[in-house]
Amino acid sequence: MSRVVRYVVLIFVGLLMLYPLAWMFSASFKPNHEIFTTLGLWPAHATPGRVYQRLEDRHRIPFRPLYAEHL
């Protein structure tokens, strides 16, 4: 097996392993009814930040400072 083929396979497997994380992140911006009815990662009717704002309000989890720390 040549190096090029090996790296192509490794990159493909790596992207395949990252897909569930990308799906989970994109699902956090979708309304509940859209999560399991559409297959795409991009939400048709995005609700940006609404879920995270509710979590901050209900449970007092400061998401904004946590995100800022990791950027």
mmCIF file as gemmi writes it, N, C-alpha and C atoms, coordinates in Angstrom:
data_model
loop_
_atom_site.group_PDB
_atom_site.id
_atom_site.type_symbol
_atom_site.label_atom_id
_atom_site.label_alt_id
_atom_site.label_comp_id
_atom_site.label_asym_id
_atom_site.label_entity_id
_atom_site.label_seq_id
_atom_site.pdbx_PDB_ins_code
_atom_site.Cartn_x
_atom_site.Cartn_y
_atom_site.Cartn_z
_atom_site.occupancy
_atom_site.B_iso_or_equiv
_atom_site.pdbx_formal_charge
_atom_site.auth_seq_id
_atom_site.auth_asym_id
_atom_site.pdbx_PDB_model_num
ATOM 1 N N . MET Axp A 1 ? 0.854 -1.174 0 1 0 ? 1 A 1
ATOM 2 C CA . MET Axp A 1 ? 0 0 0 1 0 ? 1 A 1
ATOM 3 C C . MET Axp A 1 ? 0.901 1.238 0 1 0 ? 1 A 1
ATOM 4 N N . SER Axp A 2 ? 0.689 2.118 -0.928 1 0 ? 2 A 1
ATOM 5 C CA . SER Axp A 2 ? 1.536 3.302 -0.997 1 0 ? 2 A 1
ATOM 6 C C . SER Axp A 2 ? 1.147 4.3 0.082 1 0 ? 2 A 1
ATOM 7 N N . ARG Axp A 3 ? 2.025 5.248 0.307 1 0 ? 3 A 1
ATOM 8 C CA . ARG Axp A 3 ? 1.776 6.264 1.337 1 0 ? 3 A 1
ATOM 9 C C . ARG Axp A 3 ? 0.56 7.122 1.015 1 0 ? 3 A 1
ATOM 10 N N . VAL Axp A 4 ? 0.388 7.463 -0.239 1 0 ? 4 A 1
ATOM 11 C CA . VAL Axp A 4 ? -0.726 8.326 -0.632 1 0 ? 4 A 1
ATOM 12 C C . VAL Axp A 4 ? -2.058 7.641 -0.324 1 0 ? 4 A 1
ATOM 13 N N . VAL Axp A 5 ? -2.177 6.385 -0.683 1 0 ? 5 A 1
ATOM 14 C CA . VAL Axp A 5 ? -3.413 5.646 -0.427 1 0 ? 5 A 1
ATOM 15 C C . VAL Axp A 5 ? -3.647 5.532 1.076 1 0 ? 5 A 1
ATOM 16 N N . ARG Axp A 6 ? -2.594 5.278 1.819 1 0 ? 6 A 1
ATOM 17 C CA . ARG Axp A 6 ? -2.72 5.168 3.272 1 0 ? 6 A 1
ATOM 18 C C . ARG Axp A 6 ? -3.225 6.473 3.879 1 0 ? 6 A 1
ATOM 19 N N . TYR Axp A 7 ? -2.674 7.6 3.443 1 0 ? 7 A 1
ATOM 20 C CA . TYR Axp A 7 ? -3.111 8.892 3.976 1 0 ? 7 A 1
ATOM 21 C C . TYR Axp A 7 ? -4.539 9.234 3.55 1 0 ? 7 A 1
ATOM 22 N N . VAL Axp A 8 ? -4.914 8.878 2.341 1 0 ? 8 A 1
ATOM 23 C CA . VAL Axp A 8 ? -6.288 9.117 1.893 1 0 ? 8 A 1
ATOM 24 C C . VAL Axp A 8 ? -7.261 8.31 2.749 1 0 ? 8 A 1
ATOM 25 N N . VAL Axp A 9 ? -6.927 7.067 3.015 1 0 ? 9 A 1
ATOM 26 C CA . VAL Axp A 9 ? -7.783 6.225 3.859 1 0 ? 9 A 1
ATOM 27 C C . VAL Axp A 9 ? -7.851 6.788 5.274 1 0 ? 9 A 1
ATOM 28 N N . LEU Axp A 10 ? -6.721 7.221 5.83 1 0 ? 10 A 1
ATOM 29 C CA . LEU Axp A 10 ? -6.71 7.789 7.179 1 0 ? 10 A 1
ATOM 30 C C . LEU Axp A 10 ? -7.533 9.072 7.26 1 0 ? 10 A 1
ATOM 31 N N . ILE Axp A 11 ? -7.434 9.916 6.258 1 0 ? 11 A 1
ATOM 32 C CA . ILE Axp A 11 ? -8.22 11.158 6.245 1 0 ? 11 A 1
ATOM 33 C C . ILE Axp A 11 ? -9.707 10.836 6.132 1 0 ? 11 A 1
ATOM 34 N N . PHE Axp A 12 ? -10.056 9.886 5.28 1 0 ? 12 A 1
ATOM 35 C CA . PHE Axp A 12 ? -11.459 9.496 5.13 1 0 ? 12 A 1
ATOM 36 C C . PHE Axp A 12 ? -12.019 8.937 6.435 1 0 ? 12 A 1
ATOM 37 N N . VAL Axp A 13 ? -11.276 8.066 7.086 1 0 ? 13 A 1
ATOM 38 C CA . VAL Axp A 13 ? -11.732 7.482 8.352 1 0 ? 13 A 1
ATOM 39 C C . VAL Axp A 13 ? -11.82 8.561 9.428 1 0 ? 13 A 1
ATOM 40 N N . GLY Axp A 14 ? -10.878 9.489 9.442 1 0 ? 14 A 1
ATOM 41 C CA . GLY Axp A 14 ? -10.927 10.585 10.409 1 0 ? 14 A 1
ATOM 42 C C . GLY Axp A 14 ? -12.151 11.459 10.223 1 0 ? 14 A 1
ATOM 43 N N . LEU Axp A 15 ? -12.479 11.788 8.979 1 0 ? 15 A 1
ATOM 44 C CA . LEU Axp A 15 ? -13.68 12.581 8.71 1 0 ? 15 A 1
ATOM 45 C C . LEU Axp A 15 ? -14.942 11.806 9.061 1 0 ? 15 A 1
ATOM 46 N N . LEU Axp A 16 ? -14.925 10.524 8.801 1 0 ? 16 A 1
ATOM 47 C CA . LEU Axp A 16 ? -16.063 9.68 9.151 1 0 ? 16 A 1
ATOM 48 C C . LEU Axp A 16 ? -16.279 9.653 10.661 1 0 ? 16 A 1
ATOM 49 N N . MET Axp A 17 ? -15.212 9.677 11.424 1 0 ? 17 A 1
ATOM 50 C CA . MET Axp A 17 ? -15.323 9.672 12.882 1 0 ? 17 A 1
ATOM 51 C C . MET Axp A 17 ? -15.753 11.032 13.427 1 0 ? 17 A 1
ATOM 52 N N . LEU Axp A 18 ? -15.491 12.107 12.701 1 0 ? 18 A 1
ATOM 53 C CA . LEU Axp A 18 ? -15.889 13.441 13.145 1 0 ? 18 A 1
ATOM 54 C C . LEU Axp A 18 ? -17.343 13.766 12.811 1 0 ? 18 A 1
ATOM 55 N N . TYR Axp A 19 ? -17.948 13.027 11.901 1 0 ? 19 A 1
ATOM 56 C CA . TYR Axp A 19 ? -19.322 13.318 11.486 1 0 ? 19 A 1
ATOM 57 C C . TYR Axp A 19 ? -20.318 13.303 12.648 1 0 ? 19 A 1
ATOM 58 N N . PRO Axp A 20 ? -20.29 12.316 13.551 1 0 ? 20 A 1
ATOM 59 C CA . PRO Axp A 20 ? -21.26 12.36 14.664 1 0 ? 20 A 1
ATOM 60 C C . PRO Axp A 20 ? -21.12 13.61 15.528 1 0 ? 20 A 1
ATOM 61 N N . LEU Axp A 21 ? -19.918 14.095 15.717 1 0 ? 21 A 1
ATOM 62 C CA . LEU Axp A 21 ? -19.734 15.33 16.488 1 0 ? 21 A 1
ATOM 63 C C . LEU Axp A 21 ? -20.314 16.528 15.749 1 0 ? 21 A 1
ATOM 64 N N . ALA Axp A 22 ? -20.097 16.575 14.445 1 0 ? 22 A 1
ATOM 65 C CA . ALA Axp A 22 ? -20.658 17.67 13.65 1 0 ? 22 A 1
ATOM 66 C C . ALA Axp A 22 ? -22.18 17.6 13.648 1 0 ? 22 A 1
ATOM 67 N N . TRP Axp A 23 ? -22.747 16.388 13.568 1 0 ? 23 A 1
ATOM 68 C CA . TRP Axp A 23 ? -24.198 16.232 13.596 1 0 ? 23 A 1
ATOM 69 C C . TRP Axp A 23 ? -24.756 16.679 14.938 1 0 ? 23 A 1
ATOM 70 N N . MET Axp A 24 ? -24.089 16.318 16.019 1 0 ? 24 A 1
ATOM 71 C CA . MET Axp A 24 ? -24.563 16.692 17.346 1 0 ? 24 A 1
ATOM 72 C C . MET Axp A 24 ? -24.534 18.21 17.523 1 0 ? 24 A 1
ATOM 73 N N . PHE Axp A 25 ? -23.474 18.845 17.047 1 0 ? 25 A 1
ATOM 74 C CA . PHE Axp A 25 ? -23.376 20.299 17.148 1 0 ? 25 A 1
ATOM 75 C C . PHE Axp A 25 ? -24.456 20.976 16.31 1 0 ? 25 A 1
ATOM 76 N N . SER Axp A 26 ? -24.671 20.493 15.085 1 0 ? 26 A 1
ATOM 77 C CA . SER Axp A 26 ? -25.69 21.118 14.239 1 0 ? 26 A 1
ATOM 78 C C . SER Axp A 26 ? -27.094 20.845 14.773 1 0 ? 26 A 1
ATOM 79 N N . ALA Axp A 27 ? -27.304 19.708 15.413 1 0 ? 27 A 1
ATOM 80 C CA . ALA Axp A 27 ? -28.619 19.394 15.979 1 0 ? 27 A 1
ATOM 81 C C . ALA Axp A 27 ? -28.964 20.327 17.127 1 0 ? 27 A 1
ATOM 82 N N . SER Axp A 28 ? -27.967 20.895 17.763 1 0 ? 28 A 1
ATOM 83 C CA . SER Axp A 28 ? -28.258 21.81 18.87 1 0 ? 28 A 1
ATOM 84 C C . SER Axp A 28 ? -28.838 23.13 18.377 1 0 ? 28 A 1
ATOM 85 N N . PHE Axp A 29 ? -28.75 23.401 17.081 1 0 ? 29 A 1
ATOM 86 C CA . PHE Axp A 29 ? -29.316 24.619 16.513 1 0 ? 29 A 1
ATOM 87 C C . PHE Axp A 29 ? -30.623 24.365 15.764 1 0 ? 29 A 1
ATOM 88 N N . LYS Axp A 30 ? -31.099 23.125 15.743 1 0 ? 30 A 1
ATOM 89 C CA . LYS Axp A 30 ? -32.332 22.786 15.035 1 0 ? 30 A 1
ATOM 90 C C . LYS Axp A 30 ? -33.495 22.709 16.021 1 0 ? 30 A 1
ATOM 91 N N . PRO Axp A 31 ? -34.699 23.021 15.553 1 0 ? 31 A 1
ATOM 92 C CA . PRO Axp A 31 ? -35.881 22.769 16.391 1 0 ? 31 A 1
ATOM 93 C C . PRO Axp A 31 ? -36.062 21.26 16.589 1 0 ? 31 A 1
ATOM 94 N N . ASN Axp A 32 ? -36.767 20.871 17.624 1 0 ? 32 A 1
ATOM 95 C CA . ASN Axp A 32 ? -36.919 19.446 17.956 1 0 ? 32 A 1
ATOM 96 C C . ASN Axp A 32 ? -37.491 18.623 16.813 1 0 ? 32 A 1
ATOM 97 N N . HIS Axp A 33 ? -38.5 19.134 16.125 1 0 ? 33 A 1
ATOM 98 C CA . HIS Axp A 33 ? -39.138 18.347 15.061 1 0 ? 33 A 1
ATOM 99 C C . HIS Axp A 33 ? -38.229 18.151 13.859 1 0 ? 33 A 1
ATOM 100 N N . GLU Axp A 34 ? -37.206 18.959 13.714 1 0 ? 34 A 1
ATOM 101 C CA . GLU Axp A 34 ? -36.339 18.882 12.536 1 0 ? 34 A 1
ATOM 102 C C . GLU Axp A 34 ? -35.117 17.985 12.746 1 0 ? 34 A 1
ATOM 103 N N . ILE Axp A 35 ? -34.822 17.625 13.966 1 0 ? 35 A 1
ATOM 104 C CA . ILE Axp A 35 ? -33.598 16.875 14.252 1 0 ? 35 A 1
ATOM 105 C C . ILE Axp A 35 ? -33.588 15.525 13.543 1 0 ? 35 A 1
ATOM 106 N N . PHE Axp A 36 ? -34.67 14.764 13.655 1 0 ? 36 A 1
ATOM 107 C CA . PHE Axp A 36 ? -34.695 13.427 13.07 1 0 ? 36 A 1
ATOM 108 C C . PHE Axp A 36 ? -35.428 13.349 11.739 1 0 ? 36 A 1
ATOM 109 N N . THR Axp A 37 ? -36 14.447 11.279 1 0 ? 37 A 1
ATOM 110 C CA . THR Axp A 37 ? -36.72 14.404 10.007 1 0 ? 37 A 1
ATOM 111 C C . THR Axp A 37 ? -35.851 14.798 8.828 1 0 ? 37 A 1
ATOM 112 N N . THR Axp A 38 ? -34.774 15.53 9.048 1 0 ? 38 A 1
ATOM 113 C CA . THR Axp A 38 ? -33.873 15.91 7.957 1 0 ? 38 A 1
ATOM 114 C C . THR Axp A 38 ? -32.507 15.292 8.195 1 0 ? 38 A 1
ATOM 115 N N . LEU Axp A 39 ? -31.833 14.949 7.117 1 0 ? 39 A 1
ATOM 116 C CA . LEU Axp A 39 ? -30.536 14.296 7.233 1 0 ? 39 A 1
ATOM 117 C C . LEU Axp A 39 ? -29.362 15.264 7.157 1 0 ? 39 A 1
ATOM 118 N N . GLY Axp A 40 ? -29.584 16.442 6.621 1 0 ? 40 A 1
ATOM 119 C CA . GLY Axp A 40 ? -28.485 17.372 6.428 1 0 ? 40 A 1
ATOM 120 C C . GLY Axp A 40 ? -27.96 17.962 7.722 1 0 ? 40 A 1
ATOM 121 N N . LEU Axp A 41 ? -26.749 18.455 7.653 1 0 ? 41 A 1
ATOM 122 C CA . LEU Axp A 41 ? -26.155 19.095 8.821 1 0 ? 41 A 1
ATOM 123 C C . LEU Axp A 41 ? -26.634 20.526 8.982 1 0 ? 41 A 1
ATOM 124 N N . TRP Axp A 42 ? -26.941 21.183 7.867 1 0 ? 42 A 1
ATOM 125 C CA . TRP Axp A 42 ? -27.347 22.585 7.92 1 0 ? 42 A 1
ATOM 126 C C . TRP Axp A 42 ? -28.833 22.678 8.245 1 0 ? 42 A 1
ATOM 127 N N . PRO Axp A 43 ? -29.212 23.362 9.325 1 0 ? 43 A 1
ATOM 128 C CA . PRO Axp A 43 ? -30.633 23.444 9.684 1 0 ? 43 A 1
ATOM 129 C C . PRO Axp A 43 ? -31.415 24.341 8.735 1 0 ? 43 A 1
ATOM 130 N N . ALA Axp A 44 ? -32.632 23.922 8.388 1 0 ? 44 A 1
ATOM 131 C CA . ALA Axp A 44 ? -33.49 24.732 7.523 1 0 ? 44 A 1
ATOM 132 C C . ALA Axp A 44 ? -34.037 25.932 8.286 1 0 ? 44 A 1
ATOM 133 N N . HIS Axp A 45 ? -34.398 25.72 9.532 1 0 ? 45 A 1
ATOM 134 C CA . HIS Axp A 45 ? -34.919 26.789 10.388 1 0 ? 45 A 1
ATOM 135 C C . HIS Axp A 45 ? -34.067 26.842 11.647 1 0 ? 45 A 1
ATOM 136 N N . ALA Axp A 46 ? -32.963 27.523 11.563 1 0 ? 46 A 1
ATOM 137 C CA . ALA Axp A 46 ? -32.024 27.565 12.688 1 0 ? 46 A 1
ATOM 138 C C . ALA Axp A 46 ? -32.583 28.385 13.841 1 0 ? 46 A 1
ATOM 139 N N . THR Axp A 47 ? -32.272 27.94 15.027 1 0 ? 47 A 1
ATOM 140 C CA . THR Axp A 47 ? -32.622 28.674 16.242 1 0 ? 47 A 1
ATOM 141 C C . THR Axp A 47 ? -31.313 28.978 16.97 1 0 ? 47 A 1
ATOM 142 N N . PRO Axp A 48 ? -30.524 29.896 16.445 1 0 ? 48 A 1
ATOM 143 C CA . PRO Axp A 48 ? -29.184 30.104 16.995 1 0 ? 48 A 1
ATOM 144 C C . PRO Axp A 48 ? -29.216 30.631 18.421 1 0 ? 48 A 1
ATOM 145 N N . GLY Axp A 49 ? -28.562 29.906 19.264 1 0 ? 49 A 1
ATOM 146 C CA . GLY Axp A 49 ? -28.386 30.349 20.628 1 0 ? 49 A 1
ATOM 147 C C . GLY Axp A 49 ? -29.587 30.199 21.531 1 0 ? 49 A 1
ATOM 148 N N . ARG Axp A 50 ? -30.744 29.859 20.988 1 0 ? 50 A 1
ATOM 149 C CA . ARG Axp A 50 ? -31.941 29.763 21.822 1 0 ? 50 A 1
ATOM 150 C C . ARG Axp A 50 ? -31.802 28.654 22.858 1 0 ? 50 A 1
ATOM 151 N N . VAL Axp A 51 ? -31.281 27.528 22.437 1 0 ? 51 A 1
ATOM 152 C CA . VAL Axp A 51 ? -31.11 26.403 23.351 1 0 ? 51 A 1
ATOM 153 C C . VAL Axp A 51 ? -30.105 26.756 24.437 1 0 ? 51 A 1
ATOM 154 N N . TYR Axp A 52 ? -29.001 27.356 24.032 1 0 ? 52 A 1
ATOM 155 C CA . TYR Axp A 52 ? -27.969 27.689 25.008 1 0 ? 52 A 1
ATOM 156 C C . TYR Axp A 52 ? -28.425 28.801 25.94 1 0 ? 52 A 1
ATOM 157 N N . GLN Axp A 53 ? -29.234 29.725 25.444 1 0 ? 53 A 1
ATOM 158 C CA . GLN Axp A 53 ? -29.761 30.784 26.299 1 0 ? 53 A 1
ATOM 159 C C . GLN Axp A 53 ? -30.7 30.196 27.35 1 0 ? 53 A 1
ATOM 160 N N . ARG Axp A 54 ? -31.534 29.227 26.956 1 0 ? 54 A 1
ATOM 161 C CA . ARG Axp A 54 ? -32.422 28.578 27.924 1 0 ? 54 A 1
ATOM 162 C C . ARG Axp A 54 ? -31.63 27.826 28.987 1 0 ? 54 A 1
ATOM 163 N N . LEU Axp A 55 ? -30.548 27.166 28.577 1 0 ? 55 A 1
ATOM 164 C CA . LEU Axp A 55 ? -29.722 26.464 29.559 1 0 ? 55 A 1
ATOM 165 C C . LEU Axp A 55 ? -29.087 27.437 30.542 1 0 ? 55 A 1
ATOM 166 N N . GLU Axp A 56 ? -28.632 28.581 30.033 1 0 ? 56 A 1
ATOM 167 C CA . GLU Axp A 56 ? -28.057 29.589 30.925 1 0 ? 56 A 1
ATOM 168 C C . GLU Axp A 56 ? -29.102 30.1 31.903 1 0 ? 56 A 1
ATOM 169 N N . ASP Axp A 57 ? -30.319 30.33 31.412 1 0 ? 57 A 1
ATOM 170 C CA . ASP Axp A 57 ? -31.37 30.87 32.273 1 0 ? 57 A 1
ATOM 171 C C . ASP Axp A 57 ? -31.843 29.856 33.317 1 0 ? 57 A 1
ATOM 172 N N . ARG Axp A 58 ? -32.06 28.621 32.9 1 0 ? 58 A 1
ATOM 173 C CA . ARG Axp A 58 ? -32.614 27.614 33.816 1 0 ? 58 A 1
ATOM 174 C C . ARG Axp A 58 ? -31.59 27.084 34.81 1 0 ? 58 A 1
ATOM 175 N N . HIS Axp A 59 ? -30.408 26.761 34.325 1 0 ? 59 A 1
ATOM 176 C CA . HIS Axp A 59 ? -29.434 26.057 35.156 1 0 ? 59 A 1
ATOM 177 C C . HIS Axp A 59 ? -28.245 26.918 35.572 1 0 ? 59 A 1
ATOM 178 N N . ARG Axp A 60 ? -28.237 28.137 35.129 1 0 ? 60 A 1
ATOM 179 C CA . ARG Axp A 60 ? -27.173 29.09 35.457 1 0 ? 60 A 1
ATOM 180 C C . ARG Axp A 60 ? -25.78 28.559 35.071 1 0 ? 60 A 1
ATOM 181 N N . ILE Axp A 61 ? -25.718 27.98 33.881 1 0 ? 61 A 1
ATOM 182 C CA . ILE Axp A 61 ? -24.438 27.525 33.341 1 0 ? 61 A 1
ATOM 183 C C . ILE Axp A 61 ? -23.932 28.61 32.406 1 0 ? 61 A 1
ATOM 184 N N . PRO Axp A 62 ? -22.811 29.243 32.708 1 0 ? 62 A 1
ATOM 185 C CA . PRO Axp A 62 ? -22.324 30.354 31.877 1 0 ? 62 A 1
ATOM 186 C C . PRO Axp A 62 ? -21.601 29.849 30.624 1 0 ? 62 A 1
ATOM 187 N N . PHE Axp A 63 ? -22.341 29.665 29.529 1 0 ? 63 A 1
ATOM 188 C CA . PHE Axp A 63 ? -21.734 29.13 28.316 1 0 ? 63 A 1
ATOM 189 C C . PHE Axp A 63 ? -20.818 30.125 27.616 1 0 ? 63 A 1
ATOM 190 N N . ARG Axp A 64 ? -21.168 31.378 27.593 1 0 ? 64 A 1
ATOM 191 C CA . ARG Axp A 64 ? -20.349 32.354 26.861 1 0 ? 64 A 1
ATOM 192 C C . ARG Axp A 64 ? -18.93 32.443 27.406 1 0 ? 64 A 1
ATOM 193 N N . PRO Axp A 65 ? -18.735 32.571 28.715 1 0 ? 65 A 1
ATOM 194 C CA . PRO Axp A 65 ? -17.351 32.581 29.207 1 0 ? 65 A 1
ATOM 195 C C . PRO Axp A 65 ? -16.624 31.263 28.958 1 0 ? 65 A 1
ATOM 196 N N . LEU Axp A 66 ? -17.354 30.147 29.002 1 0 ? 66 A 1
ATOM 197 C CA . LEU Axp A 66 ? -16.712 28.865 28.735 1 0 ? 66 A 1
ATOM 198 C C . LEU Axp A 66 ? -16.23 28.788 27.291 1 0 ? 66 A 1
ATOM 199 N N . TYR Axp A 67 ? -17.053 29.267 26.349 1 0 ? 67 A 1
ATOM 200 C CA . TYR Axp A 67 ? -16.637 29.28 24.948 1 0 ? 67 A 1
ATOM 201 C C . TYR Axp A 67 ? -15.476 30.24 24.737 1 0 ? 67 A 1
ATOM 202 N N . ALA Axp A 68 ? -15.52 31.392 25.361 1 0 ? 68 A 1
ATOM 203 C CA . ALA Axp A 68 ? -14.455 32.381 25.195 1 0 ? 68 A 1
ATOM 204 C C . ALA Axp A 68 ? -13.127 31.845 25.721 1 0 ? 68 A 1
ATOM 205 N N . GLU Axp A 69 ? -13.172 31.076 26.789 1 0 ? 69 A 1
ATOM 206 C CA . GLU Axp A 69 ? -11.948 30.488 27.335 1 0 ? 69 A 1
ATOM 207 C C . GLU Axp A 69 ? -11.28 29.551 26.351 1 0 ? 69 A 1
ATOM 208 N N . HIS Axp A 70 ? -12.078 28.8 25.608 1 0 ? 70 A 1
ATOM 209 C CA . HIS Axp A 70 ? -11.525 27.781 24.729 1 0 ? 70 A 1
ATOM 210 C C . HIS Axp A 70 ? -11.203 28.285 23.329 1 0 ? 70 A 1
ATOM 211 N N . LEU Axp A 71 ? -11.51 29.524 23.053 1 0 ? 71 A 1
ATOM 212 C CA . LEU Axp A 71 ? -11.133 30.081 21.755 1 0 ? 71 A 1
ATOM 213 C C . LEU Axp A 71 ? -9.789 30.676 21.903 1 0 ? 71 A 1
